[in-house]
Amino acid sequence: MTNPTDVLICGAGAAGLTLAIDLARRGVSFRLIEKMEGPFSGSRGKGLQPRSLEIFEDLGILDRLAAVGNEYPPQRTHHADGGHQDSPMMEHREPIPSEPYRNPLMVPQFLTEAVMRDRLAELGGKVEFGRELTRFTQDDDGVSCTLRTASGEETVRAQYLVGTDGGRSFVRQSLSIDFPGNTLGIRAVVADLLLEGLSRDAWHRFNEGSMADQISLCPLAGTDLFQLQAPVPMEGDIDLTVQGLAAMIAARTKRTDIVVRDVLWASAYQMNARLADRYRVDRVFLAGDAAHIHPPTGGQGLNTSVQDSYNLGWKLAAVLRGAPDALLATYEEERRPIAAEMLGLSTRLLDAANRGDMRRGREVHQLDLGYAGSSLALQSKRENGVLAGDRAPDAPICGAAGQLSRLFELFKGAHWTLLGYNARGAVAARADLHIHRIGAEFTDEAEHLKDAYGVASGEWVLVRPDGYVGAVVSDGELAALGRYMSGVGLDA
């Protein structure tokens, strides 16, 4: 018997969970399968960047993540003479009206994914653990997939298949998509430990700048654990037991007061920077680590993966409802260049880290990334302000009835948003489009919106479901805006 669904998602990490949550809130039928028997238990990725925090606000989980997470502690560099020096990992930046989240949030990956699974359950979805995709074929109408389960084989017929199954992606390999890049010549250990002897007020670093001896121990927010990170020789077995990691810590810190009580998860891995040649073959897509793998520096991997799915989800839903298939071509067009840029950044930060420079700036926050050259960007000529393809800024606004609100509240949900700034033109209502007039329905008394967007009276800003500007036009260009909206599946 073949079981039908609209979308089969293969791999239940952060990318797969993001896509599942987004499809669930859009009413798209899907299945999310994971070959492991249970959730991933490690903290491989622990940094949530400001742009991802904006996404998680939209998905309804930001407060839960903030409740279990925390800002990054200062780094404490320990010296051979027993002294130490504290310094910030990054400059703390206060929120501004256009950017409500300006500092990364530390949340261990297993806690992030647990929060996401809970949100998915609230929306009626779940992860199907212990189901492994073993083969698939596609035709003009869909994808036929075979799953291995504890009770035998199962066949699933899906309109689309999305591989979010990690760096060794079965989906990518089955499609014979090349995964070029570099093995960076660095092997490292990452482990989650219960230990005594170190304070939890700092990220402890020893022997910075020495690839042979450096080691760091970071307290993991929301837990009693520390994350160990250390380079190790390229060849040979690494002892990842309590005794083995305790010996490594003692040898590299020259301290006997650090006691390892337990190892909850540990891995030795080679760092890679790789990017898939393609993100799509007909009805099959790649997202997350299946499409790109990063060195851990800068905390870009998980965040880039989440944003892949955030870009793909609304497009899949729109095409399933009848939007032109060309909309799906913009997924690779928009996301692959972003991954290439983030791979370059992660590699540069790795080189800096090897020299002992762990400082991070705005470049890791992903707030300045966008799709300016996308075929989905429509705008009249403008020299200043937000352009089509840019991230849509936040701004405080006041409703005509006196209630305070924010643009992000207007954007929140599965719809498009059209803002008219003191605009006079008429725009017909469309399904999945929310229209708001600034200057009538809402006021911009402090001109935060005007400053953030650079809009003039009579201009309209169309914001996509993923929080990027789709179009900026004037009252006189509403016919072009109407054609644009029809092309992305917004029915008149």
HELIX and SHEET records of a PDB file:
HELIX    1   1 ALA A   14  ARG A   25  1                                  12    
HELIX    2   2 PRO A   50  LEU A   59  1                                  10    
HELIX    3   3 LEU A   62  VAL A   68  1                                   7    
HELIX    4   4 GLN A  109  GLU A  122  1                                  14    
HELIX    5   5 PHE A  170  SER A  174  1                                   5    
HELIX    6   6 VAL A  242  THR A  253  1                                  12    
HELIX    7   7 GLY A  288  ALA A  290  5                                   3    
HELIX    8   8 GLY A  301  LEU A  320  1                                  20    
HELIX    9   9 ALA A  326  ASN A  354  1                                  29    
HELIX   10  10 ARG A  362  VAL A  364  5                                   3    
HELIX   11  11 LEU A  407  PHE A  411  1                                   5    
HELIX   12  12 HIS A  448  TYR A  453  1                                   6    
HELIX   13  13 ASP A  475  GLU A  477  5                                   3    
HELIX   14  14 LEU A  478  GLY A  487  1                                  10    
SHEET    1   A 6 VAL A 127  PHE A 129  0                                        
SHEET    2   A 6 PHE A  30  GLU A  34  1                                        
SHEET    3   A 6 THR A   2  CYS A  10  1                                        
SHEET    4   A 6 GLY A 152  GLY A 163  1                                        
SHEET    5   A 6 VAL A 143  THR A 149 -1                                        
SHEET    6   A 6 GLU A 132  GLN A 138 -1                                        
SHEET    1   B 6 VAL A 127  PHE A 129  0                                        
SHEET    2   B 6 PHE A  30  GLU A  34  1                                        
SHEET    3   B 6 THR A   2  CYS A  10  1                                        
SHEET    4   B 6 GLY A 152  GLY A 163  1                                        
SHEET    5   B 6 VAL A 284  LEU A 286  1                                        
SHEET    6   B 6 ARG A 280  VAL A 281 -1                                        
SHEET    1   C 2 GLY A  47  LEU A  48  0                                        
SHEET    2   C 2 LEU A 105  MET A 106 -1                                        
SHEET    1   D 8 HIS A  84  SER A  87  0                                        
SHEET    2   D 8 GLN A  75  HIS A  78 -1                                        
SHEET    3   D 8 TRP A 203  PHE A 206  1                                        
SHEET    4   D 8 ILE A 215  PRO A 219 -1                                        
SHEET    5   D 8 PHE A 226  VAL A 232 -1                                        
SHEET    6   D 8 GLY A 181  GLU A 196 -1                                        
SHEET    7   D 8 VAL A 259  LEU A 275 -1                                        
SHEET    8   D 8 HIS A 292  ILE A 293 -1                                        
SHEET    1   E 5 LEU A 378  GLN A 379  0                                        
SHEET    2   E 5 VAL A 469  SER A 474  1                                        
SHEET    3   E 5 GLU A 459  VAL A 463 -1                                        
SHEET    4   E 5 TRP A 416  TYR A 421 -1                                        
SHEET    5   E 5 LEU A 433  ILE A 438  1                                        
SHEET    1   F 3 LEU A 404  ARG A 406  0                                        
SHEET    2   F 3 PRO A 396  GLY A 399 -1                                        
SHEET    3   F 3 PHE A 442  THR A 443 -1                                        
END                                                                             
